[in-house]
Amino acid sequence: MKESPQRRELEEVLRSSKLVAYGFMGMDTRHLSEIIDNDLAEVSRAGYTLEQLAGRMQEITDQAATRFGGWVEINENLRARVVEAKGRLVCPWPHPGRFNKRVTMVEHLKTGETISWSDLNIHMISEHGFFEGKGSAFRLEPEELFQMIF
């Protein structure tokens, strides 16, 4: 499939480190459309929607934000906390999306496994179907995300 000039330009922005250290694509050599299509297929196979995922992530973030950096019990298996920094992150897609520099950390109490995401991750999953490229600092593997938060 031939990439449009706008899509190629977006991919250049995602691969650069102008907006975020090491870029949103990490070391992933696949085209943006392939990354998104593969992740969407995984979400669909698991029986979820992007809206369900992003909604649950936001719900956990909102609960954790009430403790100002302290841990909050989400349910009998999960706890979460939010860490904030000054400033905002800009969505790399061409629209006026700006998001707090806030990271939500979730821990599974029985296994000790953890997963983290930013407010920008929630937006990019919900609105763009983008979990970031493999090797990027905030890449979320859909399967790991499902297993952790549902």
C-alpha positions as CSV (number, residue, x, y, z in Angstrom):
1,M,0.0,0.0,0.0
2,K,1.4,3.4,-1.0
3,E,1.7,5.9,1.8
4,S,0.3,9.4,1.3
5,P,2.6,12.4,1.6
6,Q,0.8,13.4,4.8
7,R,1.2,9.9,6.3
8,R,4.9,9.9,5.3
9,E,5.4,13.3,7.0
10,L,3.6,12.1,10.1
11,E,5.8,9.0,10.2
12,E,8.9,11.2,10.0
13,V,7.7,13.2,13.0
14,L,7.0,10.0,14.9
15,R,10.5,8.7,14.2
16,S,12.2,11.9,15.2
17,S,13.0,12.8,18.7
18,K,11.8,16.4,18.4
19,L,8.6,15.8,20.5
20,V,9.7,13.0,22.7
21,A,13.1,11.4,23.5
22,Y,14.0,8.6,21.0
23,G,10.7,9.2,19.1
24,F,7.4,7.4,19.2
25,M,8.5,4.6,16.8
26,G,11.5,3.3,18.8
27,M,13.5,0.8,16.7
28,D,10.4,-0.4,14.8
29,T,11.2,-0.5,11.1
30,R,7.6,-1.2,10.1
31,H,5.5,1.5,8.4
32,L,3.1,3.4,10.7
33,S,0.1,1.8,9.0
34,E,1.5,-1.7,9.5
35,I,2.1,-1.0,13.2
36,I,-1.4,0.4,13.7
37,D,-3.1,-2.4,11.6
38,N,-1.3,-5.2,13.6
39,D,-2.2,-3.7,16.9
40,L,-5.8,-3.1,15.9
41,A,-6.0,-6.8,14.8
42,E,-4.7,-7.9,18.2
43,V,-7.2,-5.7,20.0
44,S,-10.0,-7.1,17.8
45,R,-8.9,-10.7,18.3
46,A,-9.0,-10.2,22.1
47,G,-12.6,-8.9,21.9
48,Y,-11.9,-5.3,23.0
49,T,-12.3,-1.9,21.4
50,L,-9.9,1.0,21.5
51,E,-12.6,2.9,23.4
52,Q,-12.8,0.2,26.0
53,L,-9.0,0.2,26.5
54,A,-8.6,3.9,26.6
55,G,-11.7,4.2,28.9
56,R,-10.3,1.7,31.4
57,M,-6.8,3.4,31.3
58,Q,-8.4,6.8,31.9
59,E,-10.5,5.3,34.7
60,I,-7.4,3.9,36.5
61,T,-5.5,7.2,35.9
62,D,-8.4,9.2,37.4
63,Q,-8.6,7.0,40.5
64,A,-4.8,7.1,41.0
65,A,-4.6,10.9,40.5
66,T,-6.7,11.4,43.7
67,R,-3.7,10.3,45.9
68,F,-1.1,12.9,44.5
69,G,1.6,10.3,43.9
70,G,0.5,7.8,46.4
71,W,-0.6,4.3,45.6
72,V,-4.4,3.6,45.2
73,E,-6.0,0.2,45.3
74,I,-7.9,-0.2,42.1
75,N,-9.2,-3.7,42.9
76,E,-8.1,-6.8,44.8
77,N,-5.4,-7.4,42.1
78,L,-4.2,-3.9,41.1
79,R,-2.8,-0.8,42.6
80,A,-1.8,2.4,40.7
81,R,-0.2,5.7,41.2
82,V,0.3,8.9,39.1
83,V,3.4,10.9,38.8
84,E,3.2,14.4,37.2
85,A,5.8,16.8,35.8
86,K,5.4,20.4,34.7
87,G,4.5,21.0,31.1
88,R,2.5,19.3,28.4
89,L,3.1,16.8,25.6
90,V,1.8,17.5,22.1
91,C,0.1,14.9,20.0
92,P,2.2,14.3,16.9
93,W,-0.9,14.0,14.7
94,P,-1.9,17.3,13.0
95,H,-4.5,18.5,15.5
96,P,-4.3,20.7,18.6
97,G,-3.9,17.9,21.2
98,R,-1.9,18.8,24.3
99,F,-1.7,16.5,27.3
100,N,-0.3,16.8,30.8
101,K,3.1,15.2,31.4
102,R,1.6,12.6,33.7
103,V,2.5,8.9,34.0
104,T,0.3,6.3,35.5
105,M,2.0,3.2,36.9
106,V,0.0,0.1,37.5
107,E,1.2,-2.9,39.5
108,H,-0.4,-6.4,39.7
109,L,-0.3,-7.2,43.4
110,K,-0.1,-11.0,43.0
111,T,2.5,-11.2,40.2
112,G,4.5,-7.9,40.8
113,E,4.2,-7.1,37.1
114,T,4.0,-3.4,36.2
115,I,2.8,-1.4,33.2
116,S,3.0,2.4,32.7
117,W,1.3,4.9,30.4
118,S,1.1,8.6,29.8
119,D,-2.0,10.7,29.2
120,L,-0.8,11.0,25.6
121,N,-0.7,7.2,25.3
122,I,-4.4,7.1,26.3
123,H,-5.2,9.7,23.6
124,M,-3.1,8.1,20.9
125,I,-4.8,4.7,21.5
126,S,-8.3,6.1,21.6
127,E,-8.1,8.5,18.7
128,H,-5.3,7.1,16.5
129,G,-5.1,3.4,17.3
130,F,-1.4,3.9,18.0
131,F,0.4,2.0,20.8
132,E,3.8,3.3,19.7
133,G,6.5,1.4,17.9
134,K,8.4,-1.5,19.3
135,G,11.4,-0.3,21.3
136,S,9.9,3.1,22.1
137,A,10.0,4.2,25.8
138,F,6.2,4.1,26.1
139,R,5.3,1.3,23.7
140,L,2.3,-0.6,25.1
141,E,1.8,-4.2,24.0
142,P,-1.9,-4.7,23.6
143,E,-1.9,-8.2,25.0
144,E,0.0,-7.2,28.1
145,L,-2.3,-4.2,28.6
146,F,-5.5,-6.4,28.4
147,Q,-4.1,-8.9,30.8
148,M,-3.2,-6.2,33.3
149,I,-6.2,-3.9,33.3
150,F,-9.2,-6.2,32.7
